Amino acid sequence: MAKKLALQPLGDRVLVRPAEKSGEKKLASGIIIPPSADKEKLLEGEVVAVGPGKRNDAGERMAMEVSVGDTVLFKKPWDEPIKVDGVEYYVLSESDISLIEA
């Protein structure tokens, strides 16, 4: 069983553990494409913590659309990932998530 993180995102923030990175790809022609060539692709990850949601103009919390355990696709953020116990995580706004696996 995975260890529970002692991190709680605020507002509409989501903590995502990116999926394992695949190594370089080798084409049939023998050309090797390094992982760095895929910088513009969406990253896949698992939601490990979710904030309580943004507040609307009336001060009420808006429900989050993602939940812990969801698999999501997102663009790599400008910020570097944080490391907790040697594991990398991204802190994203919910609006930074492009897709959720149904």
LUMKOL-839659 format. One record per atom (N, C-alpha, C): atom name; residue number from 0; residue in three letters; x, y, z. Coordinates in nm, 2 decimals, padded with zeros to 4 digits. Atoms other than C-alpha are relative to their C-alpha. Example, Ala and Ser with C-alpha at 12.3 -4.5 7.8 and 13.67 -1.06 7.14 Angstrom:
<rs>
atom_seq_type_xx_yy_zz
N_0_ala_00.09_-00.12_00.00
CA_0_ala_01.23_-00.45_00.78
C_0_ala_00.09_00.12_00.00
N_1_ser_-00.09_-00.11_00.00
CA_1_ser_01.37_-00.11_00.71
C_1_ser_-00.08_00.11_00.08
</rs>
This chain:
<rs>
atom_seq_type_xx_yy_zz
N_0_met_00.08_-00.12_00.00
CA_0_met_00.00_00.00_00.00
C_0_met_00.09_00.12_00.00
N_1_ala_-00.08_-00.13_00.01
CA_1_ala_00.13_00.35_-00.09
C_1_ala_-00.01_00.08_00.12
N_2_lys_00.00_-00.09_-00.12
CA_2_lys_00.23_00.58_00.19
C_2_lys_-00.08_00.13_-00.03
N_3_lys_00.08_-00.12_00.02
CA_3_lys_-00.01_00.87_00.24
C_3_lys_00.09_00.12_00.02
N_4_leu_-00.08_-00.13_00.00
CA_4_leu_00.14_01.21_00.17
C_4_leu_-00.06_00.09_00.11
N_5_ala_00.05_-00.10_-00.10
CA_5_ala_00.12_01.47_00.44
C_5_ala_00.00_00.14_-00.07
N_6_leu_00.01_-00.12_00.08
CA_6_leu_00.06_01.74_00.17
C_6_leu_-00.14_00.02_-00.04
N_7_gln_00.14_-00.03_00.03
CA_7_gln_-00.27_01.91_00.12
C_7_gln_00.00_00.12_-00.09
N_8_pro_00.01_-00.12_00.09
CA_8_pro_-00.31_02.14_-00.19
C_8_pro_-00.11_00.09_00.05
N_9_leu_00.09_-00.11_-00.04
CA_9_leu_-00.49_02.47_-00.14
C_9_leu_-00.08_00.04_-00.12
N_10_gly_00.08_-00.05_00.11
CA_10_gly_-00.77_02.61_-00.35
C_10_gly_-00.03_-00.10_-00.11
N_11_asp_00.03_00.09_00.11
CA_11_asp_-00.81_02.45_-00.69
C_11_asp_00.13_-00.07_-00.05
N_12_arg_-00.12_00.07_00.03
CA_12_arg_-00.46_02.30_-00.68
C_12_arg_-00.01_-00.15_00.01
N_13_val_00.01_00.15_00.01
CA_13_val_-00.40_01.93_-00.76
C_13_val_00.15_-00.05_00.00
N_14_leu_-00.14_00.06_-00.01
CA_14_leu_-00.09_01.72_-00.67
C_14_leu_-00.01_-00.13_-00.09
N_15_val_-00.01_00.11_00.09
CA_15_val_00.00_01.48_-00.95
C_15_val_00.13_-00.07_00.00
N_16_arg_-00.13_00.08_00.01
CA_16_arg_00.26_01.20_-00.96
C_16_arg_00.00_-00.04_-00.15
N_17_pro_-00.01_00.04_00.14
CA_17_pro_00.37_01.17_-01.32
C_17_pro_00.03_-00.15_-00.02
N_18_ala_-00.03_00.14_00.03
CA_18_ala_00.38_00.83_-01.48
C_18_ala_00.15_-00.02_-00.03
N_19_glu_-00.14_00.03_00.03
CA_19_glu_00.71_00.66_-01.53
C_19_glu_00.04_00.05_-00.14
N_20_lys_-00.05_-00.05_00.13
CA_20_lys_00.91_00.82_-01.81
C_20_lys_00.05_-00.12_-00.08
N_21_ser_-00.06_00.10_00.09
CA_21_ser_00.98_00.59_-02.10
C_21_ser_00.13_00.04_-00.05
N_22_gly_-00.13_-00.03_00.05
CA_22_gly_01.33_00.57_-02.23
C_22_gly_00.00_00.05_-00.14
N_23_glu_-00.01_-00.04_00.14
CA_23_glu_01.45_00.66_-02.57
C_23_glu_-00.06_-00.10_-00.09
N_24_lys_00.07_00.09_00.09
CA_24_lys_01.27_00.52_-02.87
C_24_lys_00.10_-00.02_-00.12
N_25_lys_-00.08_00.03_00.12
CA_25_lys_01.45_00.35_-03.16
C_25_lys_-00.09_-00.04_-00.12
N_26_leu_00.08_00.02_00.12
CA_26_leu_01.29_00.37_-03.50
C_26_leu_00.05_-00.12_-00.08
N_27_ala_-00.05_00.12_00.08
CA_27_ala_01.31_00.08_-03.75
C_27_ala_00.12_00.04_-00.08
N_28_ser_-00.11_-00.05_00.08
CA_28_ser_01.56_00.29_-03.95
C_28_ser_00.13_00.00_00.09
N_29_gly_-00.11_-00.01_-00.09
CA_29_gly_01.79_00.28_-03.64
C_29_gly_00.02_00.14_00.06
N_30_ile_-00.01_-00.14_-00.06
CA_30_ile_01.74_00.65_-03.55
C_30_ile_-00.05_-00.01_00.14
N_31_ile_00.04_00.00_-00.14
CA_31_ile_01.72_00.70_-03.18
C_31_ile_-00.05_00.14_00.04
N_32_ile_00.07_-00.12_-00.04
CA_32_ile_01.48_00.96_-03.04
C_32_ile_00.00_00.01_00.15
N_33_pro_-00.01_-00.02_-00.14
CA_33_pro_01.56_01.08_-02.69
C_33_pro_-00.13_00.05_00.06
N_34_pro_00.12_-00.05_-00.06
CA_34_pro_01.28_01.15_-02.44
C_34_pro_-00.02_00.15_00.00
N_35_ser_00.01_-00.15_00.00
CA_35_ser_01.36_01.52_-02.45
C_35_ser_-00.06_00.05_-00.13
N_36_ala_00.07_-00.05_00.13
CA_36_ala_01.22_01.53_-02.81
C_36_ala_-00.15_00.01_00.01
N_37_asp_00.15_00.00_-00.02
CA_37_asp_00.87_01.49_-02.67
C_37_asp_-00.04_00.11_00.10
N_38_lys_00.03_-00.11_-00.10
CA_38_lys_00.87_01.82_-02.47
C_38_lys_-00.14_00.05_-00.01
N_39_glu_00.13_-00.06_00.02
CA_39_glu_00.54_01.94_-02.62
C_39_glu_-00.12_-00.10_00.02
N_40_lys_00.11_00.09_-00.02
CA_40_lys_00.34_01.62_-02.56
C_40_lys_-00.06_00.01_00.14
N_41_leu_00.07_-00.01_-00.13
CA_41_leu_00.09_01.59_-02.28
C_41_leu_00.07_-00.11_00.09
N_42_leu_-00.05_00.10_-00.10
CA_42_leu_00.22_01.41_-01.96
C_42_leu_-00.12_-00.07_00.06
N_43_glu_00.10_00.08_-00.07
CA_43_glu_00.02_01.14_-01.79
C_43_glu_00.04_-00.01_00.15
N_44_gly_-00.04_00.01_-00.15
CA_44_gly_00.00_01.12_-01.41
C_44_gly_-00.13_-00.04_00.08
N_45_glu_00.11_00.04_-00.09
CA_45_glu_-00.21_01.01_-01.12
C_45_glu_-00.02_00.11_00.11
N_46_val_00.04_-00.10_-00.10
CA_46_val_-00.39_01.25_-00.89
C_46_val_00.02_-00.06_00.14
N_47_val_-00.03_00.06_-00.13
CA_47_val_-00.26_01.19_-00.54
C_47_val_-00.06_00.09_00.12
N_48_ala_00.07_-00.08_-00.10
CA_48_ala_-00.42_01.49_-00.35
C_48_ala_-00.07_00.12_-00.08
N_49_val_00.08_-00.10_00.06
CA_49_val_-00.68_01.75_-00.43
C_49_val_-00.04_00.11_00.10
N_50_gly_00.04_-00.10_-00.09
CA_50_gly_-00.75_02.09_-00.28
C_50_gly_-00.15_00.01_00.01
N_51_pro_00.14_-00.01_-00.03
CA_51_pro_-01.09_02.20_-00.15
C_51_pro_-00.08_00.07_-00.12
N_52_gly_00.06_-00.07_00.11
CA_52_gly_-01.17_02.40_-00.47
C_52_gly_00.01_00.15_00.01
N_53_lys_00.00_-00.14_00.00
CA_53_lys_-01.18_02.76_-00.57
C_53_lys_-00.13_00.06_00.06
N_54_arg_00.12_-00.07_-00.05
CA_54_arg_-01.43_03.01_-00.42
C_54_arg_-00.06_00.08_-00.11
N_55_asn_00.06_-00.09_00.10
CA_55_asn_-01.68_03.18_-00.64
C_55_asn_-00.02_00.14_00.06
N_56_asp_00.02_-00.14_-00.05
CA_56_asp_-01.78_03.55_-00.61
C_56_asp_-00.08_00.01_00.12
N_57_ala_00.08_00.00_-00.12
CA_57_ala_-02.02_03.46_-00.34
C_57_ala_00.07_-00.06_00.12
N_58_gly_-00.08_00.06_-00.10
CA_58_gly_-01.75_03.30_-00.14
C_58_gly_-00.02_-00.15_00.03
N_59_glu_00.02_00.15_-00.02
CA_59_glu_-01.88_02.94_-00.18
C_59_glu_00.10_-00.08_-00.08
N_60_arg_-00.10_00.09_00.07
CA_60_arg_-01.65_02.66_-00.27
C_60_arg_-00.06_-00.07_-00.12
N_61_met_00.04_00.07_00.12
CA_61_met_-01.68_02.52_-00.62
C_61_met_00.06_-00.14_00.00
N_62_ala_-00.04_00.14_-00.01
CA_62_ala_-01.66_02.14_-00.65
C_62_ala_00.12_-00.02_-00.10
N_63_met_-00.11_00.04_00.09
CA_63_met_-01.34_01.99_-00.80
C_63_met_-00.05_-00.10_-00.10
N_64_glu_00.04_00.10_00.10
CA_64_glu_-01.38_01.78_-01.12
C_64_glu_00.09_-00.12_00.01
N_65_val_-00.09_00.12_-00.01
CA_65_val_-01.09_01.55_-01.04
C_65_val_00.01_-00.05_00.14
N_66_ser_00.00_00.06_-00.13
CA_66_ser_-01.05_01.31_-00.75
C_66_ser_00.13_-00.08_00.01
N_67_val_-00.12_00.08_-00.02
CA_67_val_-00.76_01.12_-00.59
C_67_val_-00.02_-00.13_-00.07
N_68_gly_00.01_00.13_00.07
CA_68_gly_-00.68_00.82_-00.80
C_68_gly_-00.02_00.01_-00.15
N_69_asp_00.02_-00.02_00.15
CA_69_asp_-00.78_00.97_-01.14
C_69_asp_00.13_00.01_-00.07
N_70_thr_-00.11_-00.01_00.09
CA_70_thr_-00.54_00.94_-01.43
C_70_thr_-00.03_00.12_-00.09
N_71_val_00.02_-00.13_00.07
CA_71_val_-00.50_01.28_-01.60
C_71_val_00.11_00.02_-00.10
N_72_leu_-00.10_-00.05_00.10
CA_72_leu_-00.31_01.43_-01.90
C_72_leu_00.01_00.15_00.02
N_73_phe_-00.03_-00.14_-00.02
CA_73_phe_-00.15_01.77_-01.86
C_73_phe_00.13_00.04_-00.07
N_74_lys_-00.12_-00.05_00.06
CA_74_lys_00.11_01.99_-02.02
C_74_lys_00.10_00.02_00.11
N_75_lys_-00.10_-00.02_-00.10
CA_75_lys_00.44_02.00_-01.84
C_75_lys_00.00_00.15_00.04
N_76_pro_00.01_-00.14_-00.05
CA_76_pro_00.42_02.31_-01.62
C_76_pro_00.14_00.07_00.00
N_77_trp_-00.13_-00.07_-00.01
CA_77_trp_00.70_02.58_-01.60
C_77_trp_00.07_-00.03_00.12
N_78_asp_-00.06_00.03_-00.13
CA_78_asp_00.76_02.50_-01.24
C_78_asp_00.07_-00.14_00.00
N_79_glu_-00.07_00.14_-00.01
CA_79_glu_01.00_02.21_-01.16
C_79_glu_-00.09_-00.08_00.10
N_80_pro_00.08_00.09_-00.10
CA_80_pro_00.84_01.91_-00.98
C_80_pro_00.06_00.01_00.14
N_81_ile_-00.05_00.00_-00.13
CA_81_ile_00.87_01.89_-00.61
C_81_ile_00.04_-00.15_00.03
N_82_lys_-00.04_00.13_-00.04
CA_82_lys_01.04_01.58_-00.45
C_82_lys_-00.04_-00.03_00.14
N_83_val_00.03_00.04_-00.13
CA_83_val_00.90_01.40_-00.15
C_83_val_00.04_-00.15_00.01
N_84_asp_-00.06_00.14_-00.02
CA_84_asp_01.09_01.08_-00.03
C_84_asp_00.05_-00.05_-00.14
N_85_gly_-00.06_00.04_00.12
CA_85_gly_01.26_01.07_-00.37
C_85_gly_-00.10_-00.02_-00.12
N_86_val_00.10_00.01_00.10
CA_86_val_00.93_01.08_-00.57
C_86_val_-00.04_00.14_-00.05
N_87_glu_00.04_-00.13_00.06
CA_87_glu_00.85_01.37_-00.81
C_87_glu_-00.15_00.01_-00.01
N_88_tyr_00.15_-00.03_00.01
CA_88_tyr_00.51_01.54_-00.80
C_88_tyr_00.00_00.14_-00.06
N_89_tyr_00.03_-00.13_00.05
CA_89_tyr_00.37_01.84_-00.99
C_89_tyr_-00.12_00.06_00.08
N_90_val_00.11_-00.07_-00.05
CA_90_val_00.15_02.10_-00.83
C_90_val_-00.07_00.08_-00.11
N_91_leu_00.07_-00.06_00.11
CA_91_leu_-00.11_02.21_-01.09
C_91_leu_-00.13_00.06_00.05
N_92_ser_00.14_-00.04_-00.02
CA_92_ser_-00.42_02.42_-01.10
C_92_ser_-00.09_-00.10_-00.07
N_93_glu_00.09_00.09_00.07
CA_93_glu_-00.72_02.21_-01.20
C_93_glu_-00.01_00.04_-00.14
N_94_ser_00.02_-00.04_00.14
CA_94_ser_-00.75_02.42_-01.51
C_94_ser_00.12_-00.04_-00.09
N_95_asp_-00.11_00.04_00.08
CA_95_asp_-00.40_02.30_-01.62
C_95_asp_-00.01_-00.14_-00.05
N_96_ile_00.02_00.14_00.04
CA_96_ile_-00.53_01.95_-01.66
C_96_ile_-00.09_00.00_-00.13
N_97_ser_00.06_00.00_00.13
CA_97_ser_-00.63_01.88_-02.02
C_97_ser_-00.11_-00.11_-00.01
N_98_leu_00.09_00.11_00.02
CA_98_leu_-00.80_01.54_-02.00
C_98_leu_00.00_-00.09_00.13
N_99_ile_00.01_00.09_-00.11
CA_99_ile_-00.92_01.29_-01.74
C_99_ile_-00.04_-00.14_-00.07
N_100_glu_00.04_00.13_00.06
CA_100_glu_-00.93_00.92_-01.82
C_100_glu_-00.13_-00.05_00.06
N_101_ala_00.14_00.04_-00.04
CA_101_ala_-01.29_00.80_-01.82
C_101_ala_-00.01_-00.15_00.04
</rs>
